[in-house]
Amino acid sequence: MMKSFQAYFFDMDGTLFDSMPHHSQAWETVMRRHGLDFTAYDCYLNEGRTGQDVIHEAIWTKEHREASEEEIWSIYNEKTEEFHRLGGAKPIPGVKDLLELLVSQGTQVWIVTGSGQQTLFDTLDESFPGIFTRKYMITALDVVHGKPHPEPYLRAWERCGLPKEECCVIENAPLGIQSGKAAGLFTIGVNTGILRPEDLLRAGADHVYNNMAALREAIIEAF
Ligand code: MG
């Protein structure tokens, strides 16, 4: 059963913003251009890994050789360009209502993301005015190890000043769920994309919801 928590740690891509369709489309386009196999489903399964890692493995799988730094960066830059060409992402349906509910209950809401883009912070303020502050964010700039390593969620927990039992991770991706669980935190998967719920349960999620509205209902009932 869902209980109520004093702090929620939200992932960003695919949890706050519906950016995964653009990420997966950009990856598919660029990988195909280079004769590499990497489907949209692969993209969702691997969400959270660095672009460099993803390219390295795709080249290894296809050509059984080490990729050079140069080709990794060149492919990665193409992907970034393609991603930006596709335009900005909208908030995930229902997440704004959920955030407003939590804030109205006096709950801490944090962002824990592998992204480190400065533009991200402006977008956050436009889409979720008054919800997030820089103080309540763990980004790529705050950690040495990204997800699935526990470090990002451990940083958030250390800074929030609450016991672990009062903190809850909200994630959409298997590697993010692994990160939350490895940090010793209650971790909820919200299946906002094309994965099967089993993909999130297998990663260790304590609960999986199909959308943000269902999670919001569960939180209201638990409060
Ligand atoms: Mg995500």
Residues whose N, C-alpha, C, O or C-beta is under 5 A from the ligand:
A	BS01	MG	D11 M12 D13 G14 T15 N172 A173
